[in-house]
């Protein structure tokens, strides 16, 4: 027979084990908590030389748009001042993609006609030509109508004047005079009606011509240039981002490389800066007219267009000098001893590791190059502080 005590002892064993495990967990938590307090109370080790926080004592904000970097600090030694140099260059200010919209092939007859890249342009151009003819017609119609009605009124006025004299001397009846005066008034009313109708027709044709002109401009074409029918003419539209508009102007020289025939590069100039922007791509359209006609140019071809290739003195700085914040580019230019001004700049084309500054920086100015990116948070703080004033 089994011992009756054994079941009682076996039921109490798990209880003793559970209390033992709980006690060990409590001891472990207490030890970990104690270690955490000890580590927190210990002093933090200092950063080794060359790893100091650049914003702790080395950099401070002074007056508006200026930053002071304390000399002879490890952070200041990372920065490298350089001089903005002026160099002679023919590199384009802006390089963009363009396409041939219209051309007149060589060997075209005297009544040469433009060839366009799309059927829609052909249709719009045809309607615009018709609107030109309509405006000229209605202008002549208005002039002829006014001239004719003026002659009729002068003739009827002369009749009324003659009858007035005859009535005064008793040679004619007042009834005839009244009738002719009524005819004169009726003639004036008819003259006003005809003049108004002719003017309305002219205004309608002018509005239609203006709408078609705007359609051509939105497509990248200049109507005045389309009136010059010269064999070999090529018109190229270039899409320039809205942010790169600064420094562009009409008559600037351009270089054009057709994708289908890249060599030799063609020479052209900015014939027109169109007044409307592309709302979808936020680009400004420039119309480039080739000065060196090419048989290779065909409507619809793509090309690389370099704008502003005249020989000029360009201000160049290292690309490492440029800090991009938001939508703008900035350099830190020397303001005084250890003081640097946050200067917004407009950039041109890059040449190797150098980039042209088109606006807001003079040749000979000292700017920060190597390490300037470390100051980007400070530059952003300066600009944010200025915007809140």
C-alpha positions, 0 to 999 in steps of 0.5 A: 500500500502507498504511503499517504504522506507522499501525495502531500509532499509532491503537491507542495514541491511545485509551489516551492519552485515557483516562489524560488523562480520569482525570487531569482527574477526579483534579484536580477531586476534589482541588480540590473537597476543598480547597474543602470544607476551606476552607469548613469552616474558615471561621467561621460567620456569626452570626444577625441580630438577632431570629433568635436561638435561643430556647433559647440563654441566653434560656430555662432550666429551674428547679424543678419545672414552672417555666421562666425567661425571661431579661428584655430578650432578643430572645426575651423581647420576643416574649412577651406577658403578659396577665391572665386576666379574669373575665367574666359569661357564659351561654355553655355549658361544653361544646357537644355533639351530642345526639338525642331518644331518647324523648318523650310527645306532647302530647294523650296520654291519661291512660295516656300512653306513651313513643315511642322512636327505635328499635324496639329501645328499644321492645322493651327498654322493654316487657320492662323494664315487664314485669320491674317487674310481675314483681318486684312479683308475686314480692315479694307471692308471697314475703310471702304464702308466708312468712305462710301457712307461718308460720300453718301452723307456729303452728297445728301447734305449738299442736297439739303443745303441746296433745297434750304436756299431754294426754300428761302427764296421761295423757289421750292416747297418746304415739303421737299426740304423736309423729305431730303432732311429725313433722307439725310438722317436715315442715311446717317443711321444706315452709315452707323449700322454699316460701320458698326457691322464692319467694325464687329467683323473686324474685331471678331477676326482680330480676336480669332487671330489673337487666339490662334497666335497664342496657340502657336506661342504655347506650342513654342512658335513665334508667328512673326518668324513664320511670316519670313519664308526663307528656304533652309530656316529651322526653328527649335524650341528649348524648354528651360526650367523656371528656376534657370530663367535668370540671365537669359535674354533674346539674341544670345548665341546658342549651340545646337547638337541634333541627336541624329547628326551631332557633329558639327554643332550648329550655331543659332541665337535666341530669337524669342522668349515666349511670354507663356510658361508650361503649367505642367512642367514649369518651363519657359520656352525659348525659340532658337533660330539656326544661323547655320542652316542644316539639311539634316534638321527635320521637324520632330528631331530632338537636340541638345541646346546650349544657351549663352555661348558668347565669349565672356568672363565667368565667375567660377567657384568649386562645386563644393562651395555650393549649399542647396537649401530649399529651392535656392543655392548659397555660398558663404562669402567672406564678410570680415575676420572669421565672419561669413555671409550667407549669399544666395547665388544663381548658377550656370553650367558646370565645368569639371569640378567648377561651376559658374556663378551667374549672379550675386558673386564678384570675381576675387571674393573669398568663399568657403569650399571644403567642409562648407556642407557641415554648416548647412544646418546653421545656414538653414537656421539663419534663413529660417530666422530671417523668414520669421522676421 
